[in-house]
Amino acid sequence: MSLVRRALGAFVHRAYRAIRRAGEITPATPSGYRFRRLGDGVSIAFPPGAIFGERWIEIGDHTLIGERVSISCGMMPGPDLGPDSILRIGGSCSIGRGTHIVAHQSIDIGDDVFTGPYVYITDQNHVYDDPDIPIGRQWPRNSPVSIGSGSWLGAGAIILPGTTLGRQCVVAGGAVVRGEFPDHSVVAGVPARRVRGYTPERGWHAPITLDATT
């Protein structure tokens, strides 16, 4: 019986690997042609998350998108979002499983950006200007997001509209980030603050003040 179980288990694992290979999205698969651009070597793992608005999405060469990652433009499939790309992911990135990247106006992710699992990045948020209208029914507000090349976003980090991260930044797991942070920043907390920076003279060091504009 143990030999049968081992053989059956091996078959199931081989079959699942074959299903994952067959289900991944690459530049050569029919689903890949829907994107504005999928660079050479791009792989979106199976099973994917929600993917729509592909004609406004660009992904650079050799970027790997983990399983159950949602990447989308707009609130739902179908609307015309204009002639230009809205979501741009650079080359040689690695996007962790379960991550959501939801673009409405402009999200730019540089080259060699790595994320842990379950990161959330969006350029749109609900507003609560009118106290008499349910918040979910008020028209949301957009603000572009930019994540510099070489950055790392820890597991569960949330990048909110209007955020600009410079090059080689580190975002701690679970951080809720809004604002502008210069190159070589380490940001952490809720709301996120800049807790370390880098200069050639001092190396990595705590900033003078724990402020996003430091």
Wavefront OBJ file of the C-alpha trace (Angstrom):
o trace
v 0.000 0.000 0.000
v 2.816 2.434 0.859
v 4.354 1.894 -2.583
v 1.002 2.650 -4.216
v 0.561 5.790 -2.124
v 4.073 7.000 -2.933
v 3.523 6.359 -6.638
v 0.178 8.132 -6.548
v 1.674 11.066 -4.649
v 4.506 11.379 -7.147
v 2.023 11.319 -10.019
v -0.127 14.025 -8.395
v 2.898 16.276 -7.851
v 4.107 15.778 -11.429
v 0.621 16.499 -12.747
v 0.331 19.664 -10.651
v 3.720 20.906 -11.870
v 2.572 20.271 -15.437
v -0.669 22.167 -14.793
v 1.276 25.121 -13.360
v 3.587 25.205 -16.374
v 0.639 25.000 -18.763
v -1.315 27.666 -16.888
v 1.391 30.305 -16.500
v 1.148 33.489 -18.584
v 4.190 34.344 -20.708
v 4.819 36.471 -23.812
v 4.213 33.359 -25.921
v 0.837 32.347 -24.476
v -2.509 33.642 -25.804
v -3.178 35.545 -22.556
v 0.189 37.257 -22.868
v -0.814 38.929 -26.116
v -3.468 40.968 -24.311
v -0.868 42.968 -22.407
v 0.510 46.241 -23.709
v 3.927 44.695 -23.217
v 5.279 41.540 -21.645
v 9.058 41.479 -21.855
v 11.221 38.484 -22.653
v 11.272 35.908 -19.901
v 8.236 37.246 -18.031
v 6.267 34.625 -16.126
v 2.953 35.146 -14.330
v 2.481 32.047 -12.200
v -0.579 29.822 -12.148
v -3.027 30.260 -10.576
v -3.132 34.017 -11.171
v -5.216 36.504 -9.233
v -7.601 38.981 -10.835
v -6.034 40.354 -14.015
v -7.768 42.908 -16.215
v -6.940 46.064 -18.113
v -3.992 44.260 -19.707
v -3.755 46.739 -22.582
v -2.607 49.375 -20.034
v -0.055 47.117 -18.300
v 3.659 46.897 -19.168
v 5.990 44.358 -17.539
v 9.734 44.411 -18.207
v 12.065 41.583 -19.166
v 12.596 38.618 -16.819
v 10.107 39.753 -14.188
v 8.469 36.976 -12.191
v 4.929 37.386 -10.859
v 3.983 34.935 -8.105
v 0.819 32.880 -7.842
v -2.478 34.558 -6.939
v -1.095 38.016 -7.721
v -3.758 40.475 -8.880
v -2.647 43.144 -11.342
v -5.317 45.369 -12.773
v -6.092 48.750 -14.284
v -9.417 50.437 -13.572
v -12.264 49.440 -11.278
v -13.520 46.650 -13.524
v -12.935 45.178 -16.988
v -14.186 47.139 -19.968
v -13.684 50.916 -19.610
v -11.402 52.871 -21.949
v -8.544 54.259 -19.851
v -6.872 56.228 -22.631
v -3.944 55.750 -24.982
v -1.080 55.403 -22.490
v 0.003 52.664 -20.112
v -1.079 53.063 -16.491
v 0.763 50.267 -14.688
v 4.452 49.817 -15.433
v 6.547 47.132 -13.745
v 10.242 47.137 -14.573
v 12.612 44.348 -15.507
v 13.992 41.589 -13.271
v 11.395 42.193 -10.566
v 9.920 39.534 -8.307
v 6.362 40.076 -7.079
v 5.435 37.868 -4.124
v 2.400 35.602 -4.056
v -0.939 37.106 -3.128
v 0.169 40.672 -3.900
v -2.396 43.149 -5.296
v -1.346 45.990 -7.611
v -4.354 48.099 -8.563
v -3.777 51.093 -10.876
v -6.165 53.803 -12.022
v -3.924 56.734 -12.953
v -0.229 55.844 -12.721
v 1.874 53.253 -10.898
v 5.576 53.003 -11.795
v 7.664 50.181 -10.331
v 11.354 50.317 -11.224
v 13.768 47.536 -12.152
v 14.902 44.879 -9.664
v 12.086 45.561 -7.205
v 11.281 42.607 -4.952
v 8.218 42.194 -2.769
v 7.283 39.749 -0.087
v 3.876 38.079 -0.184
v 0.569 39.902 0.178
v 1.800 43.426 -0.564
v -0.886 45.922 -1.614
v -0.094 48.826 -3.966
v -2.720 51.278 -5.223
v -2.934 54.803 -6.599
v -6.589 55.286 -5.621
v -8.387 55.703 -2.334
v -11.919 56.386 -1.195
v -12.711 59.839 0.179
v -15.041 60.905 2.969
v -15.556 64.573 2.046
v -19.349 64.429 2.327
v -20.422 63.142 5.761
v -23.923 62.281 4.476
v -22.960 60.042 1.548
v -21.726 56.486 2.188
v -17.960 56.492 1.748
v -18.086 53.655 -0.760
v -20.361 55.766 -2.995
v -18.193 58.891 -3.022
v -15.981 59.308 -6.061
v -12.465 58.089 -5.185
v -9.334 60.183 -5.567
v -6.214 59.184 -7.534
v -2.585 60.097 -6.905
v 0.397 58.550 -8.744
v 2.722 56.032 -7.096
v 6.401 55.510 -7.881
v 8.682 52.817 -6.439
v 12.364 53.214 -7.193
v 14.601 50.566 -8.688
v 16.268 48.106 -6.352
v 13.715 48.487 -3.577
v 12.375 45.763 -1.312
v 8.830 45.729 0.091
v 8.310 43.417 3.053
v 5.396 41.040 3.497
v 2.033 42.704 3.955
v 3.257 46.242 3.249
v 0.635 48.692 1.966
v 1.663 51.430 -0.488
v -0.976 54.156 -0.606
v -1.752 56.775 -3.289
v 0.724 59.622 -3.579
v 3.728 57.582 -2.427
v 7.158 58.072 -3.974
v 9.934 55.736 -2.885
v 13.448 56.465 -4.107
v 15.991 53.917 -5.262
v 17.177 51.081 -3.028
v 14.523 51.618 -0.356
v 13.415 49.060 2.219
v 9.819 48.926 3.426
v 9.295 46.893 6.577
v 6.683 44.161 6.653
v 3.231 45.458 7.543
v 4.137 49.124 7.011
v 1.447 51.505 5.732
v 3.261 53.946 3.468
v 2.233 57.342 2.188
v 4.494 60.264 1.258
v 7.868 60.892 -0.337
v 11.017 59.084 0.749
v 14.507 59.654 -0.714
v 16.924 57.041 -2.051
v 18.258 54.519 0.469
v 15.457 54.949 2.992
v 14.294 52.323 5.458
v 10.662 52.975 6.308
v 8.579 51.196 8.926
v 5.463 51.556 11.016
v 1.818 52.590 10.789
v 1.899 55.220 9.454
v 5.351 54.565 8.019
v 8.278 56.781 8.993
v 11.842 56.903 7.742
v 13.845 55.106 10.403
v 17.215 54.795 8.641
v 19.061 56.376 5.757
v 22.416 56.038 4.029
v 25.224 58.437 3.210
v 28.733 57.532 1.988
v 30.244 59.381 4.945
v 28.196 57.728 7.698
v 26.881 54.555 6.106
v 23.459 53.439 7.339
v 22.264 55.615 10.181
v 19.170 56.897 11.895
v 17.865 60.164 10.448
v 18.022 63.333 12.502
v 14.239 63.387 12.657
v 11.815 60.537 11.985
v 9.970 62.380 9.246
v 9.087 61.328 5.699
v 10.570 64.553 4.336
v 13.943 64.027 6.071
l 1 2 3 4 5 6 7 8 9 10 11 12 13 14 15 16 17 18 19 20 21 22 23 24 25 26 27 28 29 30 31 32 33 34 35 36 37 38 39 40 41 42 43 44 45 46 47 48 49 50 51 52 53 54 55 56 57 58 59 60 61 62 63 64 65 66 67 68 69 70 71 72 73 74 75 76 77 78 79 80 81 82 83 84 85 86 87 88 89 90 91 92 93 94 95 96 97 98 99 100 101 102 103 104 105 106 107 108 109 110 111 112 113 114 115 116 117 118 119 120 121 122 123 124 125 126 127 128 129 130 131 132 133 134 135 136 137 138 139 140 141 142 143 144 145 146 147 148 149 150 151 152 153 154 155 156 157 158 159 160 161 162 163 164 165 166 167 168 169 170 171 172 173 174 175 176 177 178 179 180 181 182 183 184 185 186 187 188 189 190 191 192 193 194 195 196 197 198 199 200 201 202 203 204 205 206 207 208 209 210 211 212 213 214
